[in-house]
Amino acid sequence: MHRTLIALERREYEKFHGRTSSGDFLQVVAFDDCMKWLEPLSRLIVMLDEALDPARDAGLTPAVVSARLRELLSLDRSREDEFIQRYLRHFDTAPDLAVEHAAVLKALSAAT
């Protein structure tokens, strides 16, 4: 899902800035303000990796990360944060993202 969002953002970015090499686009993703909206999802991916580490902080469990991910991906159209606004725009126009979204929620349900 994260990869799909990056691909969708790249498509939009290149509409305005022209074709961009993978290395240059990686710099955009990492440092450009136009990509900051992805940070909540990126942080959760890192948190999940840490939660799965046997030497993890006892308070950070996969269940905690799953709950936060469910909340982030809630599709609550009344939310006004930048993540959900941009995510919903892609969700409404990219069938692949909608399919991946459903698969993530199904996996989260199966894991709890």
Backbone atoms as SQL, in Angstrom:
CREATE TABLE atoms (id INTEGER PRIMARY KEY, chain TEXT, resi INTEGER, resn TEXT, atom TEXT, x REAL, y REAL, z REAL);
INSERT INTO atoms VALUES
  (1, 'A', 1, 'MET', 'N', 0.826, -1.177, 0.000),
  (2, 'A', 1, 'MET', 'CA', 0.000, 0.000, 0.000),
  (3, 'A', 1, 'MET', 'C', 0.882, 1.256, 0.000),
  (4, 'A', 2, 'HIS', 'N', 1.918, 1.258, 0.820),
  (5, 'A', 2, 'HIS', 'CA', 2.835, 2.394, 0.871),
  (6, 'A', 2, 'HIS', 'C', 3.474, 2.593, -0.505),
  (7, 'A', 3, 'ARG', 'N', 3.891, 1.504, -1.121),
  (8, 'A', 3, 'ARG', 'CA', 4.510, 1.578, -2.451),
  (9, 'A', 3, 'ARG', 'C', 3.525, 2.154, -3.472),
  (10, 'A', 4, 'THR', 'N', 2.275, 1.748, -3.387),
  (11, 'A', 4, 'THR', 'CA', 1.258, 2.265, -4.302),
  (12, 'A', 4, 'THR', 'C', 1.067, 3.762, -4.106),
  (13, 'A', 5, 'LEU', 'N', 1.023, 4.202, -2.858),
  (14, 'A', 5, 'LEU', 'CA', 0.892, 5.638, -2.585),
  (15, 'A', 5, 'LEU', 'C', 2.080, 6.414, -3.145),
  (16, 'A', 6, 'ILE', 'N', 3.277, 5.857, -2.998),
  (17, 'A', 6, 'ILE', 'CA', 4.473, 6.510, -3.540),
  (18, 'A', 6, 'ILE', 'C', 4.361, 6.608, -5.060),
  (19, 'A', 7, 'ALA', 'N', 3.921, 5.537, -5.705),
  (20, 'A', 7, 'ALA', 'CA', 3.771, 5.549, -7.163),
  (21, 'A', 7, 'ALA', 'C', 2.729, 6.578, -7.605),
  (22, 'A', 8, 'LEU', 'N', 1.632, 6.663, -6.884),
  (23, 'A', 8, 'LEU', 'CA', 0.601, 7.655, -7.211),
  (24, 'A', 8, 'LEU', 'C', 1.131, 9.071, -7.033),
  (25, 'A', 9, 'GLU', 'N', 1.868, 9.288, -5.973),
  (26, 'A', 9, 'GLU', 'CA', 2.451, 10.611, -5.733),
  (27, 'A', 9, 'GLU', 'C', 3.495, 10.942, -6.799),
  (28, 'A', 10, 'ARG', 'N', 4.255, 9.949, -7.204),
  (29, 'A', 10, 'ARG', 'CA', 5.266, 10.185, -8.239),
  (30, 'A', 10, 'ARG', 'C', 4.591, 10.622, -9.534),
  (31, 'A', 11, 'ARG', 'N', 3.516, 9.939, -9.880),
  (32, 'A', 11, 'ARG', 'CA', 2.775, 10.305, -11.087),
  (33, 'A', 11, 'ARG', 'C', 2.330, 11.766, -11.020),
  (34, 'A', 12, 'GLU', 'N', 1.781, 12.164, -9.891),
  (35, 'A', 12, 'GLU', 'CA', 1.347, 13.560, -9.726),
  (36, 'A', 12, 'GLU', 'C', 2.529, 14.515, -9.775),
  (37, 'A', 13, 'TYR', 'N', 3.592, 14.165, -9.078),
  (38, 'A', 13, 'TYR', 'CA', 4.781, 15.019, -9.022),
  (39, 'A', 13, 'TYR', 'C', 5.344, 15.238, -10.428),
  (40, 'A', 14, 'GLU', 'N', 5.425, 14.159, -11.200),
  (41, 'A', 14, 'GLU', 'CA', 6.012, 14.259, -12.535),
  (42, 'A', 14, 'GLU', 'C', 5.115, 15.010, -13.514),
  (43, 'A', 15, 'LYS', 'N', 3.825, 15.103, -13.244),
  (44, 'A', 15, 'LYS', 'CA', 2.951, 15.925, -14.081),
  (45, 'A', 15, 'LYS', 'C', 3.388, 17.383, -14.040),
  (46, 'A', 16, 'PHE', 'N', 3.856, 17.818, -12.877),
  (47, 'A', 16, 'PHE', 'CA', 4.224, 19.216, -12.695),
  (48, 'A', 16, 'PHE', 'C', 5.716, 19.472, -12.870),
  (49, 'A', 17, 'HIS', 'N', 6.546, 18.479, -12.608),
  (50, 'A', 17, 'HIS', 'CA', 7.992, 18.692, -12.590),
  (51, 'A', 17, 'HIS', 'C', 8.730, 17.923, -13.677),
  (52, 'A', 18, 'GLY', 'N', 8.013, 17.172, -14.490),
  (53, 'A', 18, 'GLY', 'CA', 8.661, 16.380, -15.531),
  (54, 'A', 18, 'GLY', 'C', 9.219, 15.076, -14.976),
  (55, 'A', 19, 'ARG', 'N', 9.686, 14.258, -15.906),
  (56, 'A', 19, 'ARG', 'CA', 10.232, 12.949, -15.521),
  (57, 'A', 19, 'ARG', 'C', 11.365, 13.138, -14.523),
  (58, 'A', 20, 'THR', 'N', 11.356, 12.306, -13.495),
  (59, 'A', 20, 'THR', 'CA', 12.327, 12.406, -12.409),
  (60, 'A', 20, 'THR', 'C', 12.973, 11.041, -12.214),
  (61, 'A', 21, 'SER', 'N', 14.299, 11.021, -12.061),
  (62, 'A', 21, 'SER', 'CA', 14.988, 9.747, -11.840),
  (63, 'A', 21, 'SER', 'C', 14.564, 9.164, -10.496),
  (64, 'A', 22, 'SER', 'N', 14.767, 7.874, -10.349),
  (65, 'A', 22, 'SER', 'CA', 14.406, 7.212, -9.086),
  (66, 'A', 22, 'SER', 'C', 15.159, 7.817, -7.913),
  (67, 'A', 23, 'GLY', 'N', 16.443, 8.087, -8.103),
  (68, 'A', 23, 'GLY', 'CA', 17.247, 8.680, -7.032),
  (69, 'A', 23, 'GLY', 'C', 16.749, 10.060, -6.645),
  (70, 'A', 24, 'ASP', 'N', 16.437, 10.868, -7.656),
  (71, 'A', 24, 'ASP', 'CA', 15.926, 12.210, -7.368),
  (72, 'A', 24, 'ASP', 'C', 14.566, 12.140, -6.684),
  (73, 'A', 25, 'PHE', 'N', 13.730, 11.202, -7.132),
  (74, 'A', 25, 'PHE', 'CA', 12.416, 11.109, -6.506),
  (75, 'A', 25, 'PHE', 'C', 12.528, 10.603, -5.072),
  (76, 'A', 26, 'LEU', 'N', 13.484, 9.734, -4.809),
  (77, 'A', 26, 'LEU', 'CA', 13.713, 9.287, -3.437),
  (78, 'A', 26, 'LEU', 'C', 14.037, 10.482, -2.541),
  (79, 'A', 27, 'GLN', 'N', 14.806, 11.420, -3.060),
  (80, 'A', 27, 'GLN', 'CA', 15.117, 12.631, -2.305),
  (81, 'A', 27, 'GLN', 'C', 13.852, 13.455, -2.055),
  (82, 'A', 28, 'VAL', 'N', 12.989, 13.519, -3.050),
  (83, 'A', 28, 'VAL', 'CA', 11.716, 14.231, -2.893),
  (84, 'A', 28, 'VAL', 'C', 10.895, 13.575, -1.786),
  (85, 'A', 29, 'VAL', 'N', 10.780, 12.253, -1.841),
  (86, 'A', 29, 'VAL', 'CA', 9.992, 11.531, -0.834),
  (87, 'A', 29, 'VAL', 'C', 10.562, 11.766, 0.559),
  (88, 'A', 30, 'ALA', 'N', 11.878, 11.749, 0.662),
  (89, 'A', 30, 'ALA', 'CA', 12.519, 11.866, 1.975),
  (90, 'A', 30, 'ALA', 'C', 12.503, 13.284, 2.528),
  (91, 'A', 31, 'PHE', 'N', 12.605, 14.287, 1.656),
  (92, 'A', 31, 'PHE', 'CA', 12.860, 15.628, 2.172),
  (93, 'A', 31, 'PHE', 'C', 11.902, 16.730, 1.725),
  (94, 'A', 32, 'ASP', 'N', 11.103, 16.505, 0.711),
  (95, 'A', 32, 'ASP', 'CA', 10.244, 17.578, 0.204),
  (96, 'A', 32, 'ASP', 'C', 8.964, 17.678, 1.035),
  (97, 'A', 33, 'ASP', 'N', 8.560, 18.898, 1.307),
  (98, 'A', 33, 'ASP', 'CA', 7.342, 19.131, 2.095),
  (99, 'A', 33, 'ASP', 'C', 6.097, 18.520, 1.455),
  (100, 'A', 34, 'CYS', 'N', 6.097, 18.376, 0.140),
  (101, 'A', 34, 'CYS', 'CA', 4.908, 17.832, -0.531),
  (102, 'A', 34, 'CYS', 'C', 4.669, 16.367, -0.181),
  (103, 'A', 35, 'MET', 'N', 5.650, 15.720, 0.425),
  (104, 'A', 35, 'MET', 'CA', 5.503, 14.309, 0.793),
  (105, 'A', 35, 'MET', 'C', 5.343, 14.098, 2.294),
  (106, 'A', 36, 'LYS', 'N', 5.344, 15.161, 3.056),
  (107, 'A', 36, 'LYS', 'CA', 5.238, 15.026, 4.518),
  (108, 'A', 36, 'LYS', 'C', 3.937, 14.358, 4.950),
  (109, 'A', 37, 'TRP', 'N', 2.919, 14.431, 4.127),
  (110, 'A', 37, 'TRP', 'CA', 1.636, 13.827, 4.493),
  (111, 'A', 37, 'TRP', 'C', 1.752, 12.316, 4.682),
  (112, 'A', 38, 'LEU', 'N', 2.762, 11.683, 4.066),
  (113, 'A', 38, 'LEU', 'CA', 2.954, 10.233, 4.190),
  (114, 'A', 38, 'LEU', 'C', 3.628, 9.820, 5.501),
  (115, 'A', 39, 'GLU', 'N', 4.142, 10.779, 6.252),
  (116, 'A', 39, 'GLU', 'CA', 4.891, 10.457, 7.471),
  (117, 'A', 39, 'GLU', 'C', 4.126, 9.588, 8.468),
  (118, 'A', 40, 'PRO', 'N', 2.850, 9.827, 8.726),
  (119, 'A', 40, 'PRO', 'CA', 2.162, 8.954, 9.694),
  (120, 'A', 40, 'PRO', 'C', 2.198, 7.476, 9.291),
  (121, 'A', 41, 'LEU', 'N', 2.017, 7.189, 8.021),
  (122, 'A', 41, 'LEU', 'CA', 2.064, 5.804, 7.560),
  (123, 'A', 41, 'LEU', 'C', 3.491, 5.268, 7.617),
  (124, 'A', 42, 'SER', 'N', 4.446, 6.071, 7.205),
  (125, 'A', 42, 'SER', 'CA', 5.849, 5.647, 7.249),
  (126, 'A', 42, 'SER', 'C', 6.283, 5.346, 8.674),
  (127, 'A', 43, 'ARG', 'N', 5.873, 6.188, 9.608),
  (128, 'A', 43, 'ARG', 'CA', 6.218, 5.956, 11.021),
  (129, 'A', 43, 'ARG', 'C', 5.616, 4.647, 11.523),
  (130, 'A', 44, 'LEU', 'N', 4.389, 4.359, 11.118),
  (131, 'A', 44, 'LEU', 'CA', 3.758, 3.105, 11.546),
  (132, 'A', 44, 'LEU', 'C', 4.480, 1.886, 10.979),
  (133, 'A', 45, 'ILE', 'N', 5.005, 1.997, 9.782),
  (134, 'A', 45, 'ILE', 'CA', 5.773, 0.891, 9.206),
  (135, 'A', 45, 'ILE', 'C', 7.027, 0.646, 10.041),
  (136, 'A', 46, 'VAL', 'N', 7.703, 1.723, 10.422),
  (137, 'A', 46, 'VAL', 'CA', 8.886, 1.598, 11.278),
  (138, 'A', 46, 'VAL', 'C', 8.486, 1.026, 12.635),
  (139, 'A', 47, 'MET', 'N', 7.389, 1.510, 13.190),
  (140, 'A', 47, 'MET', 'CA', 6.925, 1.011, 14.490),
  (141, 'A', 47, 'MET', 'C', 6.597, -0.479, 14.429),
  (142, 'A', 48, 'LEU', 'N', 5.992, -0.926, 13.334),
  (143, 'A', 48, 'LEU', 'CA', 5.677, -2.346, 13.200),
  (144, 'A', 48, 'LEU', 'C', 6.958, -3.169, 13.167),
  (145, 'A', 49, 'ASP', 'N', 7.943, -2.689, 12.434),
  (146, 'A', 49, 'ASP', 'CA', 9.230, -3.378, 12.387),
  (147, 'A', 49, 'ASP', 'C', 9.829, -3.480, 13.792),
  (148, 'A', 50, 'GLU', 'N', 9.755, -2.389, 14.536),
  (149, 'A', 50, 'GLU', 'CA', 10.281, -2.384, 15.904),
  (150, 'A', 50, 'GLU', 'C', 9.453, -3.294, 16.813),
  (151, 'A', 51, 'ALA', 'N', 8.146, -3.310, 16.633),
  (152, 'A', 51, 'ALA', 'CA', 7.276, -4.143, 17.472),
  (153, 'A', 51, 'ALA', 'C', 7.532, -5.627, 17.246),
  (154, 'A', 52, 'LEU', 'N', 7.974, -5.978, 16.060),
  (155, 'A', 52, 'LEU', 'CA', 8.258, -7.378, 15.748),
  (156, 'A', 52, 'LEU', 'C', 9.656, -7.804, 16.188),
  (157, 'A', 53, 'ASP', 'N', 10.467, -6.847, 16.603),
  (158, 'A', 53, 'ASP', 'CA', 11.825, -7.136, 17.079),
  (159, 'A', 53, 'ASP', 'C', 11.744, -7.774, 18.465),
  (160, 'A', 54, 'PRO', 'N', 12.373, -8.927, 18.660),
  (161, 'A', 54, 'PRO', 'CA', 12.316, -9.586, 19.972),
  (162, 'A', 54, 'PRO', 'C', 12.868, -8.726, 21.114),
  (163, 'A', 55, 'ALA', 'N', 13.757, -7.797, 20.814),
  (164, 'A', 55, 'ALA', 'CA', 14.339, -6.941, 21.853),
  (165, 'A', 55, 'ALA', 'C', 13.578, -5.623, 21.984),
  (166, 'A', 56, 'ARG', 'N', 12.323, -5.625, 21.593),
  (167, 'A', 56, 'ARG', 'CA', 11.520, -4.394, 21.549),
  (168, 'A', 56, 'ARG', 'C', 11.189, -3.853, 22.941),
  (169, 'A', 57, 'ASP', 'N', 10.729, -2.627, 22.918),
  (170, 'A', 57, 'ASP', 'CA', 10.142, -1.991, 24.099),
  (171, 'A', 57, 'ASP', 'C', 8.849, -2.750, 24.402),
  (172, 'A', 58, 'ALA', 'N', 8.663, -3.159, 25.627),
  (173, 'A', 58, 'ALA', 'CA', 7.496, -3.970, 26.006),
  (174, 'A', 58, 'ALA', 'C', 6.172, -3.279, 25.704),
  (175, 'A', 59, 'GLY', 'N', 6.153, -1.947, 25.682),
  (176, 'A', 59, 'GLY', 'CA', 4.910, -1.221, 25.434),
  (177, 'A', 59, 'GLY', 'C', 4.533, -1.140, 23.968),
  (178, 'A', 60, 'LEU', 'N', 5.478, -1.461, 23.092),
  (179, 'A', 60, 'LEU', 'CA', 5.214, -1.377, 21.661),
  (180, 'A', 60, 'LEU', 'C', 5.014, -2.790, 21.119),
  (181, 'A', 61, 'THR', 'N', 3.774, -3.166, 20.965),
  (182, 'A', 61, 'THR', 'CA', 3.443, -4.503, 20.476),
  (183, 'A', 61, 'THR', 'C', 2.790, -4.399, 19.104),
  (184, 'A', 62, 'PRO', 'N', 2.783, -5.484, 18.350),
  (185, 'A', 62, 'PRO', 'CA', 2.073, -5.452, 17.071),
  (186, 'A', 62, 'PRO', 'C', 0.611, -5.030, 17.222),
  (187, 'A', 63, 'ALA', 'N', -0.027, -5.392, 18.327),
  (188, 'A', 63, 'ALA', 'CA', -1.431, -5.007, 18.543),
  (189, 'A', 63, 'ALA', 'C', -1.578, -3.492, 18.658),
  (190, 'A', 64, 'VAL', 'N', -0.619, -2.848, 19.311),
  (191, 'A', 64, 'VAL', 'CA', -0.646, -1.386, 19.440),
  (192, 'A', 64, 'VAL', 'C', -0.516, -0.748, 18.059),
  (193, 'A', 65, 'VAL', 'N', 0.431, -1.249, 17.270),
  (194, 'A', 65, 'VAL', 'CA', 0.641, -0.704, 15.927),
  (195, 'A', 65, 'VAL', 'C', -0.588, -0.973, 15.054),
  (196, 'A', 66, 'SER', 'N', -1.166, -2.151, 15.169),
  (197, 'A', 66, 'SER', 'CA', -2.371, -2.484, 14.390),
  (198, 'A', 66, 'SER', 'C', -3.517, -1.533, 14.706),
  (199, 'A', 67, 'ALA', 'N', -3.696, -1.243, 15.975),
  (200, 'A', 67, 'ALA', 'CA', -4.766, -0.318, 16.374),
  (201, 'A', 67, 'ALA', 'C', -4.529, 1.068, 15.793),
  (202, 'A', 68, 'ARG', 'N', -3.286, 1.511, 15.835),
  (203, 'A', 68, 'ARG', 'CA', -2.974, 2.835, 15.271),
  (204, 'A', 68, 'ARG', 'C', -3.167, 2.847, 13.757),
  (205, 'A', 69, 'LEU', 'N', -2.798, 1.756, 13.106),
  (206, 'A', 69, 'LEU', 'CA', -2.969, 1.680, 11.658),
  (207, 'A', 69, 'LEU', 'C', -4.450, 1.673, 11.286),
  (208, 'A', 70, 'ARG', 'N', -5.252, 0.921, 12.030),
  (209, 'A', 70, 'ARG', 'CA', -6.702, 0.914, 11.790),
  (210, 'A', 70, 'ARG', 'C', -7.271, 2.329, 11.919),
  (211, 'A', 71, 'GLU', 'N', -6.828, 3.030, 12.938),
  (212, 'A', 71, 'GLU', 'CA', -7.293, 4.404, 13.146),
  (213, 'A', 71, 'GLU', 'C', -6.859, 5.301, 11.990),
  (214, 'A', 72, 'LEU', 'N', -5.604, 5.178, 11.561),
  (215, 'A', 72, 'LEU', 'CA', -5.093, 6.006, 10.472),
  (216, 'A', 72, 'LEU', 'C', -5.861, 5.759, 9.179),
  (217, 'A', 73, 'LEU', 'N', -6.194, 4.506, 8.918),
  (218, 'A', 73, 'LEU', 'CA', -6.851, 4.129, 7.662),
  (219, 'A', 73, 'LEU', 'C', -8.371, 4.058, 7.771),
  (220, 'A', 74, 'SER', 'N', -8.941, 4.770, 8.710),
  (221, 'A', 74, 'SER', 'CA', -10.371, 4.655, 9.004),
  (222, 'A', 74, 'SER', 'C', -11.307, 5.202, 7.925),
  (223, 'A', 75, 'LEU', 'N', -10.798, 5.941, 6.967),
  (224, 'A', 75, 'LEU', 'CA', -11.614, 6.549, 5.904),
  (225, 'A', 75, 'LEU', 'C', -12.682, 7.485, 6.461),
  (226, 'A', 76, 'ASP', 'N', -12.396, 8.075, 7.577),
  (227, 'A', 76, 'ASP', 'CA', -13.309, 9.023, 8.216),
  (228, 'A', 76, 'ASP', 'C', -13.237, 10.351, 7.463),
  (229, 'A', 77, 'ARG', 'N', -14.236, 10.609, 6.651),
  (230, 'A', 77, 'ARG', 'CA', -14.226, 11.809, 5.810),
  (231, 'A', 77, 'ARG', 'C', -14.423, 13.101, 6.598),
  (232, 'A', 78, 'SER', 'N', -14.745, 12.990, 7.861),
  (233, 'A', 78, 'SER', 'CA', -14.871, 14.201, 8.678),
  (234, 'A', 78, 'SER', 'C', -13.517, 14.648, 9.233),
  (235, 'A', 79, 'ARG', 'N', -12.514, 13.762, 9.163),
  (236, 'A', 79, 'ARG', 'CA', -11.171, 14.143, 9.621),
  (237, 'A', 79, 'ARG', 'C', -10.594, 15.183, 8.680),
  (238, 'A', 80, 'GLU', 'N', -9.814, 16.075, 9.242),
  (239, 'A', 80, 'GLU', 'CA', -9.261, 17.152, 8.432),
  (240, 'A', 80, 'GLU', 'C', -7.748, 17.114, 8.335),
  (241, 'A', 81, 'ASP', 'N', -7.111, 16.075, 8.891),
  (242, 'A', 81, 'ASP', 'CA', -5.653, 16.024, 8.812),
  (243, 'A', 81, 'ASP', 'C', -5.215, 15.761, 7.367),
  (244, 'A', 82, 'GLU', 'N', -4.003, 16.202, 7.070),
  (245, 'A', 82, 'GLU', 'CA', -3.510, 16.120, 5.697),
  (246, 'A', 82, 'GLU', 'C', -3.416, 14.675, 5.206),
  (247, 'A', 83, 'PHE', 'N', -3.023, 13.762, 6.094),
  (248, 'A', 83, 'PHE', 'CA', -2.902, 12.373, 5.649),
  (249, 'A', 83, 'PHE', 'C', -4.227, 11.873, 5.078),
  (250, 'A', 84, 'ILE', 'N', -5.288, 11.979, 5.834),
  (251, 'A', 84, 'ILE', 'CA', -6.546, 11.380, 5.378),
  (252, 'A', 84, 'ILE', 'C', -7.096, 12.106, 4.153),
  (253, 'A', 85, 'GLN', 'N', -6.899, 13.410, 4.078),
  (254, 'A', 85, 'GLN', 'CA', -7.388, 14.145, 2.913),
  (255, 'A', 85, 'GLN', 'C', -6.704, 13.661, 1.633),
  (256, 'A', 86, 'ARG', 'N', -5.384, 13.530, 1.673),
  (257, 'A', 86, 'ARG', 'CA', -4.641, 13.069, 0.492),
  (258, 'A', 86, 'ARG', 'C', -4.915, 11.587, 0.233),
  (259, 'A', 87, 'TYR', 'N', -4.975, 10.813, 1.307),
  (260, 'A', 87, 'TYR', 'CA', -5.229, 9.379, 1.161),
  (261, 'A', 87, 'TYR', 'C', -6.592, 9.152, 0.509),
  (262, 'A', 88, 'LEU', 'N', -7.600, 9.852, 0.964),
  (263, 'A', 88, 'LEU', 'CA', -8.942, 9.697, 0.393),
  (264, 'A', 88, 'LEU', 'C', -8.984, 10.097, -1.076),
  (265, 'A', 89, 'ARG', 'N', -8.245, 11.131, -1.432),
  (266, 'A', 89, 'ARG', 'CA', -8.203, 11.542, -2.837),
  (267, 'A', 89, 'ARG', 'C', -7.672, 10.390, -3.698),
  (268, 'A', 90, 'HIS', 'N', -6.597, 9.751, -3.239),
  (269, 'A', 90, 'HIS', 'CA', -6.061, 8.601, -3.981),
  (270, 'A', 90, 'HIS', 'C', -7.009, 7.406, -3.896),
  (271, 'A', 91, 'PHE', 'N', -7.568, 7.178, -2.726),
  (272, 'A', 91, 'PHE', 'CA', -8.475, 6.041, -2.515),
  (273, 'A', 91, 'PHE', 'C', -9.657, 6.117, -3.480),
  (274, 'A', 92, 'ASP', 'N', -10.176, 7.312, -3.675),
  (275, 'A', 92, 'ASP', 'CA', -11.350, 7.504, -4.532),
  (276, 'A', 92, 'ASP', 'C', -11.040, 7.375, -6.019),
  (277, 'A', 93, 'THR', 'N', -9.767, 7.498, -6.395),
  (278, 'A', 93, 'THR', 'CA', -9.426, 7.506, -7.818),
  (279, 'A', 93, 'THR', 'C', -8.528, 6.350, -8.254),
  (280, 'A', 94, 'ALA', 'N', -8.023, 5.573, -7.309),
  (281, 'A', 94, 'ALA', 'CA', -7.087, 4.495, -7.649),
  (282, 'A', 94, 'ALA', 'C', -7.628, 3.150, -7.149),
  (283, 'A', 95, 'PRO', 'N', -8.215, 2.369, -8.035),
  (284, 'A', 95, 'PRO', 'CA', -8.768, 1.078, -7.621),
  (285, 'A', 95, 'PRO', 'C', -7.741, 0.166, -6.942),
  (286, 'A', 96, 'ASP', 'N', -6.487, 0.207, -7.391),
  (287, 'A', 96, 'ASP', 'CA', -5.450, -0.631, -6.770),
  (288, 'A', 96, 'ASP', 'C', -5.294, -0.304, -5.293),
  (289, 'A', 97, 'LEU', 'N', -5.356, 0.972, -4.969),
  (290, 'A', 97, 'LEU', 'CA', -5.217, 1.372, -3.570),
  (291, 'A', 97, 'LEU', 'C', -6.408, 0.873, -2.753),
  (292, 'A', 98, 'ALA', 'N', -7.592, 0.963, -3.309),
  (293, 'A', 98, 'ALA', 'CA', -8.780, 0.484, -2.590),
  (294, 'A', 98, 'ALA', 'C', -8.680, -1.016, -2.308),
  (295, 'A', 99, 'VAL', 'N', -8.184, -1.778, -3.275),
  (296, 'A', 99, 'VAL', 'CA', -8.010, -3.222, -3.087),
  (297, 'A', 99, 'VAL', 'C', -6.966, -3.485, -2.005),
  (298, 'A', 100, 'GLU', 'N', -5.849, -2.768, -2.058),
  (299, 'A', 100, 'GLU', 'CA', -4.799, -2.944, -1.052),
  (300, 'A', 100, 'GLU', 'C', -5.282, -2.518, 0.331),
  (301, 'A', 101, 'HIS', 'N', -6.056, -1.462, 0.384),
  (302, 'A', 101, 'HIS', 'CA', -6.622, -0.993, 1.651),
  (303, 'A', 101, 'HIS', 'C', -7.459, -2.108, 2.290),
  (304, 'A', 102, 'ALA', 'N', -8.320, -2.719, 1.497),
  (305, 'A', 102, 'ALA', 'CA', -9.159, -3.810, 2.005),
  (306, 'A', 102, 'ALA', 'C', -8.305, -4.985, 2.470),
  (307, 'A', 103, 'ALA', 'N', -7.245, -5.292, 1.737),
  (308, 'A', 103, 'ALA', 'CA', -6.365, -6.406, 2.114),
  (309, 'A', 103, 'ALA', 'C', -5.646, -6.123, 3.429),
  (310, 'A', 104, 'VAL', 'N', -5.214, -4.882, 3.621),
  (311, 'A', 104, 'VAL', 'CA', -4.546, -4.512, 4.879),
  (312, 'A', 104, 'VAL', 'C', -5.523, -4.650, 6.041),
  (313, 'A', 105, 'LEU', 'N', -6.730, -4.136, 5.879),
  (314, 'A', 105, 'LEU', 'CA', -7.721, -4.244, 6.957),
  (315, 'A', 105, 'LEU', 'C', -8.070, -5.703, 7.253),
  (316, 'A', 106, 'LYS', 'N', -8.145, -6.520, 6.226),
  (317, 'A', 106, 'LYS', 'CA', -8.424, -7.944, 6.426),
  (318, 'A', 106, 'LYS', 'C', -7.279, -8.604, 7.194),
  (319, 'A', 107, 'ALA', 'N', -6.050, -8.276, 6.825),
  (320, 'A', 107, 'ALA', 'CA', -4.891, -8.839, 7.525),
  (321, 'A', 107, 'ALA', 'C', -4.862, -8.388, 8.980),
  (322, 'A', 108, 'LEU', 'N', -5.218, -7.129, 9.224),
  (323, 'A', 108, 'LEU', 'CA', -5.257, -6.627, 10.600),
  (324, 'A', 108, 'LEU', 'C', -6.321, -7.357, 11.414),
  (325, 'A', 109, 'SER', 'N', -7.460, -7.613, 10.800),
  (326, 'A', 109, 'SER', 'CA', -8.530, -8.332, 11.502),
  (327, 'A', 109, 'SER', 'C', -8.122, -9.762, 11.811),
  (328, 'A', 110, 'ALA', 'N', -7.440, -10.389, 10.879),
  (329, 'A', 110, 'ALA', 'CA', -7.001, -11.773, 11.084),
  (330, 'A', 110, 'ALA', 'C', -5.923, -11.869, 12.159),
  (331, 'A', 111, 'ALA', 'N', -5.149, -10.793, 12.311),
  (332, 'A', 111, 'ALA', 'CA', -4.038, -10.803, 13.269),
  (333, 'A', 111, 'ALA', 'C', -4.500, -10.542, 14.698),
  (334, 'A', 112, 'THR', 'N', -5.724, -10.064, 14.868),
  (335, 'A', 112, 'THR', 'CA', -6.179, -9.744, 16.232),
  (336, 'A', 112, 'THR', 'C', -7.204, -10.729, 16.724);
